[in-house]
Amino acid sequence: MLVIQRGRLLLLFASLAGVAFGISPAARLKSNYELALQTERLTEALVSNDSRDIYRVFTPAFSAEHSFARFDSALARWSRGRRIVRASHKVVEIKGPAGYVSSWLVFEGEHDYNYVYQSWLNTAHGWRLVWLSHILDTTFAYGQIDSVELARAAEVGLRYVVSKPGLARFRPGFSRPDTVVILRYNRPGEGDYQVDSLPTYWTSMSQITAGGHVPRTQFLLRLALVRLMDDIALVAVDVIPTGRDQEGKTSRRRGMEVYLERVGGNWRFRDVGKIW
């Protein structure tokens, strides 16, 4: 007999009460409740193998680039016709407009859990699904076609990361650099642009390891991901320290998710998601 362990919403609300910033407690509670309902709906759809219902809650940017048939095939490859006999889910955290959720499921005849991690985005039309781990792979990348808009969004995201408010979010903190040094990986969003009035120097890790010249700096920047989702953009930036700690080890890599919103024809800083 299938058992779905439903989340304890009151406990969820209490744990998330201080997460969002700049909105009323009532609006925050309503938003958290809506995400809890959406994630419960998705977990139940996984149990019933309702690929159509899952596909409907994706952000429109995903469904514009990937057909239902292709997603249905990916879900079928993951489930392999197995029946789920136990399932549960939990909202792990909400950071800015992003929600991070874990669903865990047990297939019939198995004892170990299968985890499906989800990323959600709080849009003007409610919470929409951004990504599903283990079901989607890199061939399902999306929101990375418009190279001009990707570069414009990346520039705004990088500008925030190296601003005083952006750098202040890291512990230990970094100083605003004299020159912004960016690693080139030929990924969507890269472009030869300037970050404010700061000189920008592009290089690659192979050039650095070969002894190439790099301006003196506390950290290198790397665009980990730039994704356009309708009127919202995500710019994820890795911050790679160049110094060493007291034990002589390279300082830990840091990073930040920056969310932007489209205002007219421009991208504008909206909020910060995860910081690592």
DRENFITI-47719 format. One record per atom (N, C-alpha, C, O): z, y, x. Coordinates in pm, whole numbers, plus 50000, padded with zeros to 5 digits. Atoms other than C-alpha are relative to their C-alpha. Example, Ala and Ser with C-alpha at 12.3 -4.5 7.8 and 13.67 -1.06 7.14 Angstrom:
2
500004988150089 507804955051230 500005012050090 500665011850194 499944988149918 507144989451367 500735010949923 500905022049974 
% end
This chain:
276
500004988050085 500005000050000 500005012450088 500785013350183 500144987949920 499005034050137 501195009249978 501585011849864 498904990450007 501855057850218 499585012750071 499275012450190 500274987149937 501155094650280 501305007850002 501855011049896 498764992649986 504195113050413 499685014849990 499095020650080 500334986050024 503955148050268 500945009050080 502125006050097 499214990649920 505135177650477 501095006549918 500935008349797 498934992850066 508385194750392 499715014850013 499975021050116 500524986549992 507035228650308 501075010350027 500845019950101 498964990049977 510325247150300 500405000450147 500625011150203 499695000449858 511135235450651 498895006250081 499135013250179 501154994149932 507635245050757 500075015149995 499865021750096 499974985550014 508025280150619 501105006150087 500905016550149 498914994749919 511365285050791 499645000350147 499975009850218 500355000749858 509975274151127 498935010050038 498835013850155 501094990849971 507005297651096 500315014349960 499445023049968 499684987050059 508845327550954 499785011550094 499455022550050 500144988949908 508655347951270 498725000050079 498625007250178 501205001649917 505185338451392 499055011749987 498665017650087 501014989750019 502865363751239 500605013850022 501815015650011 499554986549969 503085400651323 499195009849919 497985008549906 500714989350068 502245431151119 499664997249855 498915005049796 500215002450142 502215415250772 501354997849935 502334994650002 498745001350071 504875413350505 500464985649997 499634976550007 499515013950010 507145382750477 499364992449885 499094980449897 500615006850115 505645375350134 498584995650032 498184984549996 501375003449964 502075376150269 499984988750103 499124979850099 499925010549898 503095354750566 500334986649936 499754976349971 499615012250068 504765329250339 498834994249922 498614982149922 501175004350078 501685327850116 498944993950092 498354983650059 500985005049905 499405323150419 500404986350054 499584977250064 499515012849948 501575295250560 499894989049896 499544977649926 500095009750110 501685278150223 498564995349980 498304983549960 501415003450017 497905279550192 499504990950112 498724981750087 500405008849890 497455264150537 500594986049981 499924976050007 499385013050024 499925236450447 499214992149895 499024980049909 500795006750103 497885228650136 498664995250054 498224984150025 501315003749944 494585228650325 500114988150093 499254979350091 499865011149904 495885205350595 500394987149929 500014976249972 499695011950078 497335181750337 498724994649935 498494982649929 501295003850061 493945181850163 499134992950103 498494982850072 500845006149898 492185173850490 500504986150037 499714976850053 499455013149965 494555145350576 499704989849893 499374978349923 500325009250109 494045130050233 498504996650000 498124985449966 501445002749992 490275133550279 499694990150112 498794981950098 500175009849893 490535114550609 500384986149951 499704976349981 499565012950053 492445087050431 498964993949907 498674982049914 500995004950099 489875084250153 498585000050055 497644996249985 501324999549935 486975088850399 499035009049922 497855005949909 500804990650078 485745118350193 499415010550096 499955021550110 500604991149901 483475134150453 499475012949938 499465023350004 500514988150066 482005158350200 501105010449982 500875022350003 498894990650021 485405173750123 500425006450133 500765018250136 499674994449869 486135177950495 498965010150043 499295020950093 501104991349959 482745193450559 500075013549928 499715023749986 499934987650079 483335219350283 500995010150057 500825022150036 498974990549954 486395234450456 499715005550140 500475013950189 500374994349871 484655241150789 499585014649983 499115018749877 500534986449998 483875277050879 498494999449980 497844990350031 501455000350026 480345285750758 499154999650127 498044994450125 500765000249875 479265290651120 499754985750047 498714982950107 500185014049962 479785253351178 498944993449913 498014987249965 500945006650089 477915241550870 498605006050009 497634999449971 501334994149983 475065265850945 499234993350113 498004993450112 500665006049885 474345247251270 500014984749998 499214978350067 499895014650002 475365211551188 499954995149855 500754999449772 500195004950135 474195192950880 501144990849958 501874985550040 499005009350052 476445172850655 499724985850049 500654978550084 500355013649958 474545141250749 500484997350142 500964986450172 499575001949861 475325146451116 501524998850008 502044990550082 498555001150000 479005152551049 500454986849939 501374980449989 499655012650065 479155122550814 499854988350097 500664979150096 500205010549901 477765100751093 501115000050105 501584989450147 498924999049901 480385113751338 501304994449944 502044987550014 498785005250062 483195105951093 499934984849987 500934977950006 500175014550013 481785071151034 500194993050134 500784982250140 499825005949866 481675064351410 501484999650036 501954990250099 498564999549970 485325074751436 500774989549920 501614982549976 499225009150085 486605054051142 499574985450012 500384976349996 500565013549985 484325023751199 500354990949881 500564978949897 499755007750120 484965012850841 501434995349983 501724987849889 498605004350009 488705007950901 500735007549889 500435019149862 499224993950107 491145014950618 501295005850056 501994999250134 498764993449955 493995039450679 501124996249904 500974997749782 498895004650083 497345026250553 501215009350008 502125008349926 498884990549990 499685053850667 499495012850064 498705012450158 500494987349947 499135090850733 501035010949978 501815010449884 499144988450013 501015122950786 499385011450077 498405009450149 500554988449930 500395157950920 501105010350019 502145009949953 499034989549972 502225188051058 499285012350053 498425011250140 500454987449942 501405224451117 500815002350127 502025004850120 499294998849873 502275227051485 500415014450027 501565017050062 499694985949980 502065264751515 498905008749944 497775004349923 500964989850039 500355296051395 500115011350101 501195016950122 500054989349901 499295321251658 498935009949959 497745006749963 500974990350047 497665352851531 499274994549879 499924989549786 500765005150115 494845342851292 499704985150009 499004979749923 500345014049976 494705307251427 501174990849964 502334994049990 499005010250029 496535276451303 499654987150071 498484983450082 500205012349924 497005244351499 500784988849931 501994990049908 499455010450087 497635211851311 499764986450064 498764984250132 500165013849954 498165175351397 500114990749880 501074991449804 499935011050098 497365146451163 500084987050078 499374985250177 499965013049933 498345111351262 499884989149893 500464989949785 500415010250097 497015080251095 500084986250063 499854984450183 499935013949955 497495042651120 498974992049922 498984991849799 501005008450065 494565019451051 500604986349969 501514981650037 499535013250041 495094986250876 499874990150116 498834989250181 499995009949893 496054959051123 500385005650136 500444998150234 499614993849874 497074983951392 501425005749988 501945007649878 498644994549999 500464997651495 500065014050060 500935022050025 500004986849935 499605027851709 499365010549912 498465007749833 500564988850074 498905061751562 498695004750064 498525004050185 501214993149957 495485077951586 500175014749962 500365018049845 499754985850025 495825115551622 498685007549984 497725005250057 501134990950020 493365141151490 500575014150001 501245018349907 499504986249989 494175176351610 498965009549941 497755007649957 500884990750070 492745205351415 500305014450040 501445018150066 499874985549985 492115242251475 499485006449872 498425002849821 500354993050122 492015265151173 499955015050027 500565019950121 500124985549985 491105301851130 500255006649865 499665002749764 499674992750122 492555325750872 498985011149982 499075021550048 501104990650021 489485344250745 500225007949871 501225006049802 499934992450124 488825368550462 499874990949878 500214994849767 500175009750109 488045337550253 501024988750010 500814977849956 498955010049988 491225318750344 499874991950128 499054995050215 499995008449881 491905291850602 498764991150002 498494983949906 501205008449983 488735275150732 500164991850127 500764996350224 499905009249887 488455245650969 499035003950111 497865006850086 500804996349884 487185253351319 499614987750082 498474986650128 500285011349911 487475220351508 500874988149964 502004989749916 499295012650016 488525183751480 499874992050128 498764988450167 500085008149879 489405164851795 499744985449965 500034980849854 500295014350009 488295128651847 498864996749903 498194986549919 501135002150092 485805131651559 498805008050048 497685002850049 501064991749944 483755160251703 500024999050152 501084997650213 500084999349854 482505160752061 499225012750038 498915020949952 500624987649953 480805187252274 498615002549941 498135013849943 501304997950061 477475181452101 500105007849869 499095012149814 499794992250122 479005198751798 500395014550030 500905021549942 499764986049969 479395231851981 499215008849903 498115005049861 500704991050092 478455261151757 500465014350025 501415016750100 499664985949984 478575298851734 499695005350139 500325014750186 500324996149863 476955301852078 498505001750020 497974999250128 501454998649993 473325309352000 499585014350033 498695016550114 500374985849983 473185347551987 500545005150133 501695009650140 499544996549865 473395355352360 500435014550012 501375017650085 499654985849992 473495393052309 501385002449939 502225009249999 498704998150065 476425391752064 501104992850075 502234997750080 499005007149920 478225365952277 500465008550118 501655009550144 499664991549885 478075389052579 500805012249956 501735016450025 499284988350050 479235418752371 501444996549965 502375003949996 498655004450036 482195399352235 500814996650125 501995000250135 499305003649877 483075385552579 500495012350073 501605012450126 499614987849931 483145420452725 501245006249936 502145010750007 498844994450070 485595432452458 501244991450025 502334996750047 498875008949975 487785401552506 500555001550141 501765002050160 499564998149861 487885405552885 500695013450017 501665014550092 499394986649991 488675442352843 501444999749955 502305006250014 498625000950045 491775433352647 500874992350099 502004996450128 499215008349908 492915406352891 500475008150120 501615006550163 499634992549880 492895430653187 500635013549965 500925021350055 499304987750038 494435459252987 501494998450026 501974987150044 498565000949979 498095467553037 500694992049891 501544983749923 499395008550103 499075453052695 499644985350016 500484976649992 500405013949983 497065421552767 500724993450116 501254982450101 499355005849883 498455415653115 501514998749980 502144989850038 498565000550024 501995422652989 500424987449925 501604984049923 499695012250075 501775390952777 500234988050091 500764977850047 499815011049907 501815369053088 501355001350069 501825012350099 498765000449923 505035358453260 499834990050113 499544978450084 499764986349956 505245365853544 498765008649980 497645003549974 501094991050032 503105396353483 499065002450117 499415000050233 500984996149900 499995407353668 499795015149991 500065021349889 500344985849997 498965442353771 498525001649965 497714992749991 501404997250032 495765458053646 499235000650132 499615008050223 500695001149870 493215449953920 499155012250030 498755019749941 500934989549958 491175474554122 498564995549976 497685003749947 501305005950025 488185451054086 500184987449916 501034979049949 499955011950084 487645425153811 499084989450061 497874991650073 500785010849938 486515392453973 499854988849898 500844983249851 500285009850105 484845368153732 499194988550059 498214990650130 500715011949955 483755332653804 498834997249905 499014997249783 501195002950081 480245324653683 499814984949990 499744977950091 500225014250026 479745290453523 498744997749917 498454986549875 501215000650084 476515298453332 500334994849861 499644986249807 499585003850134 478345295053003 499645010949901 499455022449940 500314989750100 477565312752674 501015011450004 502225009250009 499134988249998 478935348052679 500015007250132 500405018950139 500044993349871 478475355253046 498895010550002 497835008649941 501004989549989 476625387153128 500395009550111 501555009850152 499714990449893 476375413953393 500445013149937 499665022649927 499464988250065 478605439153223 501215005350075 501734998750165 498834993749939 481405462453322 501194999049905 501014998649783 498775000350079 485015460653203 500695013450018 501335015950120 499534986249990 486035496453131 499305006650119 498115004750141 500574993449883 485535517353444 500244992050127 499944996850237 499675008149883 486645489153674 498744993650059 497894988849984 501115007449939 484155475253925 500124985149966 501224979649962 500005014150035 483135439753830 499224992150105 498094995750141 500615008249895 482365413054088 499854985849949 500844979349914 500285013650045 480705380453987 499844990750120 499194994250218 500135009949893 481025349554205 500064986249936 500064985049814 499875013750049 481275311754174 501004992750088 501284997050200 499025007449922 483795286054290 499354994250126 500004993350230 500675005449882 481205270954525 499845010750107 499965007750226 500094989149902 480685304854690 501355002750066 501425005550185 498664997649946 484435309054731 500374989150100 500854992150209 499645011049910 484955274354884 499144999950126 499544994550229 500874999149882 482035281255119 500375011950089 499715014550190 499544988949917 483925311355252 499385013449966 499455022850045 500614987450039 482085338355060 501035011149980 502205008449953 499104988650015 483565373055038 500425001849854 499585001149764 499474997150132 485805379854738 500945012050014 501815011950101 499084988649993 487515413454676 501454995649983 501734986049911 498595003450008 491265412454716 500485001849856 500305012549796 499584999550139 492785404354377 501124990049975 501254980150047 498925009350036 495795387854214 499474987849927 500084977149931 500485010950084 493645366153991 498495000849981 497875011549992 501415001150039 490155354153903 499954997549850 500874991749793 500175002250143 488865353753546 498864990149977 497884989750052 501045009550037 486825326353381 499904999649848 500914997949779 500215001350144 485305326153033 500014985149964 499044978049992 499915014050038 486485292652897 499184997249875 498584986549862 500735002150125 484915297452553 499775013549934 500665022049930 500304988850089 483175324052347 499314994049879 498284987349891 500565005650123 482485314951985 499975010649892 500965017449867 500164990550111 481145336351701 500114992349869 499404982549846 499805006450130 482365326851354 499905010749893 500915015949845 500264989550099 480775351251111 500525013450052 500025018550153 499494986949959 482805383551138 501204999150092 501895009150114 498915002149905 485365368651379 499444993450125 498584984650116 500395006149874 484895360151745 501244995450075 502295001950071 498945005049913 487065339351974 499525000950144 498454996050179 500284999149857 487115347552345 501204994050072 502285000050074 498935006649925 489215323252552 499755002350149 498684999250201 500154996149860 489815334952909 501054993050085 502254993950057 499095005649901 491335315453198 500305010550105 499405017550152 499574990849895 493345336153446 500514991350115 501534984650103 499725009149888 493415318753784 500635007950114 499935015350184 499344992449893 496025332854026 499474996150136 499104984650159 500445002749863 495015335854389 501174998450095 500994994450210 498825000949915 498585336454523 500664986549992 500214977549920 499225012449998 501115309154592 501455002949969 501945014049990 498604998250035 504655303554474 500884998150124 500374996650235 499075001049888 507785300554690 499904986750073 500284985850190 500165013249937 507015263754760 498654998550067 498324987950120 501315000549936 503555272454887 498914994149914 497784992249960 501005005750090 501785257754584 499255011349929 499785022149905 500784990150074 499005276054406 500665002849867 501054993549796 499364996350126 500435295254112 499254994149882 498044991849888 500565006850116 499855280153771 498935008449931 499085020549914 501084993250074 496635288653589 500535004649865 501284997449799 499614994650129 497185310553285 498765002049913 497644999649958 501154997550086 495005319352991 500415005949867 501595006449833 499734993350126 494695336452658 498814998549906 497654999149948 501014999450105 492795333752330 500045013949939 501095018549893 500104986650059 491605367752209 499094999249879 497964994449889 500804999950122 490375371651852 499525014249972 500285023849981 500644987250029 487985399651762 499484999949857 499244989349800 500624998850131 486675412651430 498855009850010 498885019450087 501174991450000 483335428551360 500265011949908 500585010349791 499854987750077 483595464651246 498705007750015 498405013050122 501324994149989 480195478851164 499154991350090 498994979450065 500815007749906 477985468351452 500734996750128 500104992550225 499245001949876 480805465051708 501104989749981 501534986949869 498865009049998 483485440151803 501265007850037 501235016350125 498744993049977 487095451851794 501144989850012 501154979749941 498855008949982 490325435551913 500744998449868 501035008149799 499235002850122 492145418651625 501404994750031 502395000049982 498695006249973 494925396551765 499874990250114 498774987150159 499945010149894 495975371952032 500424986849938 501324986349854 499625013350044 496125334651969 500914993650103 501944999350139 499185007149902 497475309452217 500005007050134 499015013150175 499884995849860 498725319852559 500564988250077 501554982150036 499525011649924 499145293252824 500195003650146 500594995150226 
% end
